[in-house]
Amino acid sequence: MQSLPKSRLLRFVEQAFHLAQRAVARYSSKFSKRRYTLHQHIVLLCLKVRKNTTYRTLLDELIEMPRIRRAINLDELPSPSTLCKAFNRLDMAVWRVLLNLSVTLLPTNGVVGIDASGFDRSHASKHYTKRTKLTIQQLKVTLLVDTKANAIIDLHVTTTRKHDSQIAPSLIKRNADEVAALLGDKGYDDQKIRALAREEDVRPLIKHREFSSLHKAWNARLETDLYGQRSQNEAVNSRLKRRYGAFVRSRHWWKQFRELVVGCLTHNIDKTL
């Protein structure tokens, strides 16, 4: 009987497993029970976000997925609480390393767009928000997106009303080596951002707010074809919300930051398939 070809889901799992092996050690501690590896935990958490499901439903489906289990050397299934605790233990830094590694698998061109979007979150801990007198209705997510591969290079997440011009500098400094040209709308119209970009050898293509005919002339001189690629940011934002749905579901708002990074990582892995 002819063997079946690899499904897109199987190739996703293999790619995520490969990245996990590059990013982290096999076990989190020398005192680990060594029943499951960190690599397996990372793949299962990415798979949960990709399928936009719960821990319990994912593990129930894995019973009927022997090829998926074999790809990550999973002999027995963990309990839902085991996966939940694994997600709590994995720091944001680990997910950022995985995100950076996923970008290296894609053919980027250095032309990067920056844009922000709001992600609804309705699952934050009610007790926490009441005790700290916080009213958090949305997470403001700023993405750096490569225009050639639609890869998410980096992201910034906040629950505050911080202006775009205050967020951009940290993203520019952190990714100066990967960015050759930065495309931004009028929300990033700030001379400090332009000066910082030039110091980091990044070409800023940011529209000016039009307070005079001079500003209109500067905007008219922007390379239309190059600046028009900034629309890829909107396409990626829309894809994240449409494809992965409400994956920002953790009850604690600080864990939702990590869930967004996992969503971006999952997006990049999908682009490699």
PyMOL commands that set and color helices and strands:
alter all, ss='L'
color gray80, all
select helices_A, chain A and resi 8-23+38-51+55-62+66-71+80-89+92-103+126-131+164-174+186-188+191-199+213-220+224-244+253-272
alter helices_A, ss='H'
color red, helices_A
select strands_A, chain A and resi 111-120+138-146+152-158+181-184+203-206
alter strands_A, ss='S'
color yellow, strands_A
deselect
rebuild
show_as cartoon
